[in-house]
């Protein structure tokens, strides 16, 4: 059962041992689920770290290989099964971004330097964004960890057309923020990054708890704060007893202040930029979503002076391989540096250039990041081609540009790296459309 893949996290290794020791797959094949205690998990690694998978990509390899996820059913026990635990988030960048001013009298909160979920929520609340989203004035009334109480629910089996019933008794749940209005109570789960999916449980368990505690309508909301944009996804559960009855009701996007970047700002950079050679020893980037490079840089700049590859997988929607790809993308731009020691293994820290750029105001930070990208010849030539082609990315022409640069990549690899080039150029152009 043990995997030979060297690209394994500490969670991957520990879960493989647990699966083999306790014959977990055999039990799931026989009974449909496997119950495991935190005490048993702790024998290999701390249960807190071994069960925190906010996004599908973070699941250990042995889980993904067998279509498994894990759900808590009490404060110290979990159920493993082929559960449909995650909800994909629609990526709709065409939604108009609404601008809100931040109160001038507030000095203890800086909306231009948001480094935590709590700060993102406080900025959204104090600027009036939350009240606008909910269509009424609300008060900030609830946050933190609490007990779920007792309830049961059905969850879909992702591989069969069946449901599994899970009985919850005083499991722990956490609410990032709860906002109460005249006839509503909104629960907000916030992430300080651009994500593709989220764990429904982070909305569903608090939803079930508060449905039993208030007569008001309970509204589950997922907030993603990335590159200065607040993206809200408002949901509802059509059937309180069905975990997978979640349904998207509305999406809205906001920003604090005006961070307008014109096309002329980008063309000026293109006309005046000095091309620099690619760094030696750092691979050409394989990191399609540039917002996620920005999210990683924001955290290293504002929260943690160093971050290990393992910590990136725990705190972000990355597996161990993607953690390396996105950190290397920041290294390619000269914004992170890589080190290694016995305790942390591979870890990353900000370069002086990185700190200077990330300390700028949002508008100037994005322009500086665009400059970092356009200093590289392939991206520079691609944007020039894009503009000459009337706003179209021509795969054949970009392949030619990359081939001519003699990157040492074969044709198949160049094809794969195209998505990074396209993604970064699209990021630059989307700055002009906010």
C-alpha positions in Angstrom: 0.0 0.0 0.0 2.9 2.4 0.7 3.5 4.8 -2.2 6.9 5.0 -3.8 6.2 8.6 -4.8 8.9 10.8 -3.3 6.7 13.9 -3.4 4.9 13.1 -0.2 4.0 15.4 2.7 4.2 14.4 6.4 0.5 13.9 6.3 0.8 11.6 3.3 3.3 9.4 5.1 1.5 9.3 8.4 -1.9 8.4 6.8 -0.3 5.6 4.8 1.0 4.1 8.0 -2.4 4.4 9.7 -4.2 2.9 6.7 -1.9 -0.1 6.7 -1.8 -0.6 10.4 -5.6 -0.5 10.9 -6.7 -2.0 7.5 -8.8 1.0 6.9 -9.5 0.3 3.2 -10.6 -3.2 4.0 -13.1 -1.8 6.6 -14.4 0.8 4.2 -14.9 -1.8 1.5 -16.8 -4.0 4.0 -18.8 -1.3 5.9 -18.8 1.8 3.7 -17.1 3.9 6.4 -14.3 3.8 9.0 -14.4 5.5 12.3 -11.2 6.7 13.8 -10.3 8.6 17.0 -8.0 11.6 17.5 -6.1 9.4 20.0 -5.3 6.8 17.3 -4.3 9.5 14.8 -2.1 11.2 17.3 0.0 8.0 17.4 1.5 9.0 14.1 1.0 12.8 13.9 -1.0 15.5 15.6 -4.7 15.0 14.7 -5.2 18.7 14.3 -2.7 18.7 11.4 -3.8 15.3 10.1 -7.5 16.2 9.6 -7.4 19.9 8.4 -8.1 19.7 4.7 -10.0 22.8 3.8 -9.6 22.1 0.1 -9.7 19.0 -2.0 -6.2 19.4 -3.2 -4.9 19.2 0.4 -6.1 15.6 0.9 -3.4 13.0 1.5 -2.5 10.9 -1.5 -4.1 7.8 -0.1 -7.4 9.6 0.3 -7.5 11.0 -3.3 -6.4 7.6 -4.8 -9.4 6.0 -3.1 -11.9 8.9 -3.4 -12.0 9.4 0.4 -12.6 12.4 2.6 -13.0 12.7 6.4 -15.7 14.3 8.6 -15.7 14.8 12.3 -18.7 13.4 14.2 -17.7 14.4 17.8 -14.9 16.4 19.4 -12.5 13.4 19.3 -13.7 11.1 16.5 -13.9 11.2 12.7 -15.6 9.2 9.9 -13.7 8.3 6.7 -15.7 7.4 3.6 -16.3 8.2 -0.1 -18.0 11.5 0.9 -18.7 14.4 -1.5 -17.3 16.9 1.0 -16.3 19.8 -1.2 -18.1 22.4 -3.3 -16.4 23.9 -6.4 -16.4 27.7 -6.5 -17.4 29.3 -9.9 -14.7 31.6 -11.1 -16.6 34.5 -12.6 -14.2 37.4 -13.0 -16.7 39.3 -15.2 -18.8 40.3 -12.1 -18.4 44.1 -11.6 -16.3 45.1 -8.7 -18.0 47.6 -6.4 -15.9 50.2 -4.7 -16.4 51.2 -1.0 -14.6 53.9 1.0 -13.0 53.1 4.3 -13.9 55.3 7.3 -11.1 57.9 7.7 -11.4 58.0 11.5 -10.3 54.3 11.8 -6.5 54.1 12.5 -6.3 50.6 14.0 -7.2 48.8 10.9 -5.4 49.2 7.5 -7.4 48.1 4.5 -4.3 48.2 2.3 -2.5 45.6 4.3 -4.8 42.7 5.1 -2.9 39.6 6.3 -5.6 37.6 8.1 -9.1 36.4 7.6 -10.2 38.4 10.7 -8.8 41.6 9.2 -10.5 40.9 5.9 -13.8 40.5 7.6 -13.3 43.6 9.8 -12.4 45.7 6.8 -15.5 44.5 4.9 -17.8 45.1 7.9 -16.4 48.6 8.8 -16.5 49.8 5.2 -20.2 48.9 4.8 -19.6 46.0 2.4 -21.2 43.4 4.6 -24.4 45.5 5.0 -24.5 46.1 1.2 -24.1 42.4 0.5 -27.0 41.5 2.9 -29.2 44.4 1.9 -29.7 45.7 5.5 -27.7 47.1 8.4 -26.2 44.3 10.5 -24.3 43.9 13.7 -21.2 41.8 14.1 -22.3 39.3 16.8 -20.6 36.0 16.7 -17.1 34.5 16.0 -14.8 31.7 17.2 -15.0 28.0 18.2 -18.2 26.4 19.6 -19.8 23.0 20.0 -22.2 21.9 17.3 -24.7 20.2 19.6 -26.4 17.0 18.4 -27.8 16.5 14.8 -27.6 14.0 12.0 -27.3 14.5 8.3 -27.0 12.7 5.0 -24.0 13.1 2.7 -23.5 11.9 -0.8 -21.2 9.0 -1.7 -19.1 10.4 -4.5 -18.7 7.0 -6.2 -22.2 5.5 -5.8 -25.7 6.9 -6.1 -26.2 6.5 -2.3 -26.2 8.7 0.8 -24.5 8.0 4.2 -26.0 9.2 7.5 -23.6 10.8 9.9 -24.6 11.4 13.5 -22.9 14.4 15.1 -22.6 14.8 18.8 -20.8 17.9 20.1 -18.3 18.2 17.4 -16.3 21.4 17.3 -17.0 24.1 14.6 -15.6 27.5 14.1 -17.3 30.6 12.7 -15.1 33.3 11.2 -17.9 35.8 11.6 -21.6 36.0 12.3 -23.7 39.1 11.3 -27.2 39.7 12.6 -29.9 41.9 11.0 -33.6 42.4 11.6 -34.6 39.1 10.2 -31.3 37.4 9.1 -28.2 35.8 10.6 -25.3 35.4 8.2 -22.4 33.0 8.8 -19.2 33.9 7.0 -16.3 31.5 6.3 -13.3 33.5 5.0 -10.1 32.5 3.1 -7.2 34.8 2.4 -6.5 33.3 -1.0 -7.8 32.5 -4.4 -9.4 29.0 -4.2 -11.1 26.6 -6.5 -13.3 24.9 -3.9 -14.1 24.8 -0.2 -15.1 22.3 2.5 -18.9 22.5 2.8 -18.7 21.4 6.4 -17.2 24.8 7.4 -20.6 26.4 6.5 -22.9 23.4 7.2 -22.0 22.6 10.8 -22.4 26.2 11.9 -25.5 26.5 9.8 -27.1 23.5 11.6 -26.0 24.8 15.0 -27.6 28.3 14.5 -30.7 27.0 12.7 -31.5 25.5 16.1 -30.7 28.6 18.1 -32.4 31.4 16.1 -35.7 32.0 14.5 -34.1 34.2 11.9 -33.1 33.1 8.4 -29.5 31.7 8.5 -27.4 32.6 5.4 -24.2 30.7 4.7 -21.5 32.9 3.0 -18.1 32.0 1.6 -15.6 34.9 1.3 -12.4 34.7 -0.6 -10.0 37.7 -0.3 -7.3 37.8 -2.9 -5.2 40.6 -4.5 -7.4 43.3 -2.7 -10.7 41.9 -4.0 -13.4 40.6 -1.7 -15.3 37.8 -3.5 -18.5 36.8 -1.7 -20.5 33.6 -2.6 -23.9 33.6 -0.9 -25.4 30.1 -0.5 -28.4 28.3 0.9 -29.2 24.7 1.9 -32.3 23.5 0.2 -32.7 20.6 2.7 -31.4 21.2 6.2 -30.7 17.4 6.6 -28.7 17.1 3.4 -25.1 18.2 3.4 -25.0 18.3 -0.4 -28.1 20.4 -0.9 -26.0 23.5 -0.9 -26.9 25.9 -3.7 -25.3 29.2 -4.9 -27.7 32.1 -4.6 -25.5 35.1 -5.5 -22.0 36.3 -6.1 -20.6 39.8 -5.5 -17.2 41.4 -5.7 -15.9 44.5 -3.8 -12.8 46.5 -3.2 -11.9 49.3 -0.8 -11.0 52.5 -2.5 -10.0 52.9 -6.1 -7.1 51.0 -7.5 -7.6 51.9 -11.1 -4.9 50.8 -13.6 -5.3 51.9 -17.2 -4.1 50.1 -20.3 -1.8 53.0 -20.8 0.0 52.2 -17.5 0.7 48.7 -18.8 1.8 49.8 -22.3 4.1 52.4 -20.7 5.8 49.6 -18.7 6.1 47.6 -21.9 7.7 50.4 -23.8 10.2 51.3 -21.1 11.0 48.1 -19.3 14.6 46.7 -19.4 14.6 43.0 -20.1 16.5 40.9 -17.5 17.8 37.3 -18.1 16.0 34.4 -16.5 17.6 33.3 -13.2 19.9 30.3 -13.2 18.9 27.2 -11.3 15.2 28.2 -11.1 12.8 26.4 -13.5 10.5 28.3 -15.8 7.3 28.8 -13.9 4.5 26.2 -13.6 2.0 28.3 -11.7 -1.1 29.2 -13.8 -3.0 31.4 -11.3 -0.9 34.5 -10.6 -3.3 35.7 -7.9 -2.1 32.7 -5.9 1.5 33.8 -6.2 0.4 37.2 -4.8 -1.5 35.5 -2.0 1.6 33.6 -1.0 3.8 36.7 -1.1 1.3 38.7 1.0 1.5 36.1 3.8 5.3 35.8 3.8 5.6 39.6 3.8 3.0 40.3 6.4 2.7 37.3 8.7 5.6 34.8 8.6 9.2 35.8 7.8 9.8 32.2 6.6 7.5 29.5 5.4 8.3 25.9 4.8 7.0 23.9 1.8 5.1 21.8 4.4 3.5 24.9 5.9 2.4 26.1 2.5 0.4 22.8 2.0 -1.3 23.2 5.4 -2.2 26.9 5.0 -3.0 27.1 1.3 -4.9 25.2 -1.3 -1.8 23.5 -2.5 -0.5 20.0 -2.4 3.2 19.4 -1.7 4.2 19.6 -5.4 2.2 22.8 -6.1 3.7 24.4 -3.0 7.1 24.1 -4.7 5.8 25.3 -8.1 4.2 28.5 -6.7 7.2 29.3 -4.4 9.5 28.7 -7.4 7.4 31.1 -9.5 8.0 33.8 -6.9 11.7 32.9 -6.9 11.7 33.2 -10.7 10.6 36.9 -10.2 13.2 37.6 -7.6 10.7 38.0 -4.8 11.4 34.9 -2.6 14.5 33.0 -1.8 14.9 29.3 -1.0 16.8 27.8 1.9 17.1 24.4 3.6 17.8 23.2 7.1 17.4 20.0 9.1 14.3 21.2 11.1 12.2 22.8 8.4 13.5 21.1 5.3 13.0 23.4 2.3 11.7 26.8 3.4 11.3 30.3 1.8 11.8 33.9 2.8 11.2 37.2 1.2 14.0 39.0 -0.7 14.5 42.7 -0.2 13.0 43.4 -3.6 9.9 41.3 -2.5 9.5 43.3 0.7 9.7 46.6 -1.1 7.1 45.6 -3.6 4.7 44.0 -1.2 4.8 47.1 1.1 3.4 49.3 -1.6 -0.2 50.4 -1.9 -2.4 47.9 -3.9 -2.3 49.9 -7.1 1.5 50.4 -7.0 2.1 46.9 -5.8 0.2 45.4 -8.8 2.1 47.7 -11.2 5.4 46.6 -9.7 4.4 43.0 -10.0 3.5 43.5 -13.6 7.0 45.0 -14.1 8.6 41.9 -12.6 6.7 39.7 -15.1 7.4 41.9 -18.1 11.1 42.1 -17.3 11.2 38.5 -18.5 11.5 38.3 -22.3 9.0 35.5 -22.9 6.2 37.4 -21.0 7.2 40.7 -22.6 7.1 39.3 -26.1 3.8 37.5 -25.3 2.1 40.7 -24.1 3.3 42.6 -27.2 2.0 39.8 -29.4 -1.3 39.9 -27.5 -1.7 43.6 -28.1 -0.8 43.3 -31.7 -3.2 40.5 -32.2 -6.1 42.6 -30.9 -6.3 41.1 -27.4 -5.9 37.4 -28.4 -3.4 34.9 -27.2 -2.2 32.9 -30.2 -0.9 29.5 -29.0 1.2 29.0 -32.1 3.0 32.3 -31.8 3.6 32.0 -28.0 5.1 28.4 -28.6 7.4 30.0 -31.1 8.5 32.7 -28.7 9.2 30.0 -26.0 11.0 27.7 -28.4 13.2 30.5 -29.6 14.3 31.3 -26.1 16.0 27.8 -25.8 14.6 27.1 -22.3 15.8 23.5 -22.5 12.2 22.3 -22.5 10.8 19.8 -24.9 7.7 20.5 -27.0 5.3 18.7 -24.6 6.6 20.7 -21.6 6.4 24.0 -23.5 2.8 23.2 -24.2 2.2 22.7 -20.5 4.0 25.9 -19.6 1.9 27.9 -22.0 -0.9 28.0 -19.5 1.4 29.8 -17.0 2.3 32.4 -19.7 -1.4 32.9 -20.6 -2.4 33.0 -16.9 0.1 35.7 -16.0 -0.7 37.8 -19.1 -4.4 37.6 -18.4 -3.7 38.7 -14.8 -1.9 41.8 -16.1 -4.7 42.6 -18.5 -7.5 42.0 -15.9 -5.8 44.8 -13.8 -7.0 47.2 -16.4 -10.6 46.0 -16.3 -11.4 46.5 -12.6 
